[in-house]
């Protein structure tokens, strides 16, 4: 009996009870053994359920972190563990340090270990477990979601603007052209001023139509057709197109990785836009240098274009990806926003780093693995 009670207390289910010569004791020992075997199976079942729940928690995309009353971590999954070490917030505080200031639900802004801006949606709740209060926090990175919503809003605005303006300009252009033909056949000299005015209207209407067609491109990007692209060959053919613009520019190429998985047509469109911007920036400086590099790790394939041009100030840098925004007199303001949308369609992202008077670097990040 003492051996049985100690085995239960210590959850030692390896204890064995042999058969006794006495029939009564033999039956009692059998009951002891069957009871221990029952609890052993029950504990094995609970352990399996616990391991399943732990694996489930570790593999969800939402970060999970809980504390007891003494601020001791009682549960943390892989996502929250990575956020705790990789993310910094206001005054270089880590994730755990800012939780005292979190209310029921709020968005906090910080940066990851690579210096990229992150937006976390944090939810806080409390519950009691064995008469002890537990605080549980969930973390969801909503950076890409906010970016997608912003782009969708711009697309709707552009679509409406393009539709209304083009519908208005098309008949104006047509009528101006018809009227000009009539005036050219007329011999009246007093109609010269009218002809000049109509010519101006026609030219400006055509220019505005071209302008709006550029913006239409922002809402007509096809879905990417993913394939393996030899980036060195692709860059080589694009640089050949810009042979004249490259005169006087030192070009450095570095390909740690020579392959990117993406849509080659859309990638070419992005690179042409980026290189065009670089050439315009290099026109304003003496030491003209263009660096192109490609690298890859388990998460991202990164293609970088860096020029030693005039760079951007902080205000321009913060608005660089907004459609319509441009600092150039002849710019349409769609190059970088178009690149951003193409990268979003690839489930990647675009990052810009620039210092005024020194350089501008654009990083295109494509996922290393695509899920079908």
Buried (B, 14 or more C-beta within 10 A) or exposed (E): EEEBEEBBEEEEBEBEBEEEEEEEEBEBBEEBBEBBEEEBEEEEEEEEEEEEEEEEBBEEEBBBBBBBEEEEEBBBBEBBBBBBEBBBBEEEBBBBBBBEEBEEEEEBEBBBEEEEEBBBBBBBEEEEEEEEEBBBBBBBBBBEEEBEEEBEEBBEBBBEBBEEBBEEBEEBBEBBBEBBEEBEEEEEEEBEEBBEEBBEBBEBBBEBBEEBEBBBBBBEBEEBEBEEBEBBEBBEEBBEEBEEBBEEBEEEBEBEBBBBBBBBEBBBBBBBBBBBBBBBBBEEBEEBBBBBBBEBEEEBBBBBBBBBBBBBEEEBBEBBBBBBBBBEEEBBBBBBBBBBBBBBBBEBBBBBBBEEEEBBBBBBBBBBEEEE
